[in-house]
């Protein structure tokens, strides 16, 4: 009887060890993910609130901050890309500029 319990215990040790190591790895991963999310959020907030926005940024109600000439037809309506044709800009004296008719 003692031999049977010993064999069962030896058979369960790898499973228990694996379970403990998986729990430690999950906790470590959760901690790293939380710190990465916090770092990303602080960088994002710092970009808009910590540093002054350039003159190229425009706030549009309901959309947020956009860059580039917002009256151009090809403006990407994005905070990261100025134009669909000329993403890096500049908008001044662009050959592809087409004005949007606002009603």
C-alpha positions in Angstrom: 0.0 0.0 0.0 2.8 2.4 0.8 4.5 1.6 -2.5 1.3 2.6 -4.4 1.0 5.9 -2.5 4.7 6.6 -3.2 4.2 6.0 -6.9 1.1 8.2 -7.1 3.0 11.0 -5.2 5.9 10.8 -7.7 3.4 10.9 -10.6 1.7 14.0 -9.2 4.9 16.0 -8.5 5.5 17.1 -12.1 1.9 18.3 -12.5 2.1 20.3 -9.3 5.4 21.8 -10.2 4.1 22.7 -13.6 1.1 24.4 -12.0 3.2 26.4 -9.6 5.5 27.6 -12.4 2.6 28.5 -14.6 1.0 30.6 -11.8 4.3 32.5 -11.3 4.7 33.1 -15.1 1.1 34.4 -15.3 1.6 36.8 -12.4 4.9 38.0 -14.0 3.2 38.5 -17.3 0.2 40.3 -15.7 2.7 42.7 -14.0 4.6 43.4 -17.2 1.4 44.0 -19.1 0.1 46.4 -16.5 3.3 48.4 -16.4 3.4 48.6 -20.3 -0.2 49.8 -20.3 0.6 52.5 -17.7 3.7 53.6 -19.6 1.7 53.9 -22.8 -1.1 55.9 -21.1 1.4 58.3 -19.5 3.2 58.8 -22.8 -0.1 59.5 -24.6 -1.3 61.9 -21.9 2.1 63.6 -21.8 2.0 64.1 -25.6 -1.3 66.0 -25.4 -1.2 67.7 -22.0 2.4 67.8 -21.0 3.8 69.4 -24.1 2.3 72.2 -26.1 0.7 71.3 -29.3 2.1 72.6 -32.6 0.3 75.2 -34.6 -0.5 72.3 -37.0 -2.9 70.7 -34.5 -6.5 71.6 -34.7 -9.3 70.5 -32.3 -12.5 69.4 -34.0 -15.5 68.8 -31.7 -16.5 65.2 -31.6 -13.4 64.0 -33.4 -10.4 65.3 -31.4 -7.1 66.7 -32.5 -6.3 66.6 -36.2 -3.1 67.7 -37.9 -2.7 69.4 -41.3 -5.0 71.7 -43.2 -8.5 70.6 -42.3 -10.0 72.4 -45.2 -8.2 70.2 -47.7 -10.1 67.4 -49.4 -7.2 64.9 -48.9 -6.7 65.6 -45.2 -6.5 62.2 -43.4 -8.6 63.5 -40.4 -6.0 61.9 -38.1 -3.8 63.0 -35.2 -0.9 61.1 -36.8 -1.1 61.5 -40.6 -1.6 64.8 -42.3 -2.7 63.9 -45.7 -3.6 60.8 -47.8 -1.4 61.9 -50.6 1.4 63.6 -48.7 1.4 62.0 -45.2 4.5 63.8 -43.9 3.4 67.2 -45.1 3.8 70.1 -45.2 0.4 71.4 -46.3 1.5 74.8 -47.3 2.0 75.2 -51.1 1.0 71.5 -51.7 0.3 70.7 -55.3 -2.6 68.4 -54.5 -4.6 70.9 -52.3 -8.3 71.0 -53.0 -10.6 73.0 -50.8 -13.7 71.5 -49.3 -17.0 73.4 -49.8 -18.6 73.8 -46.4 -22.3 74.6 -46.4 
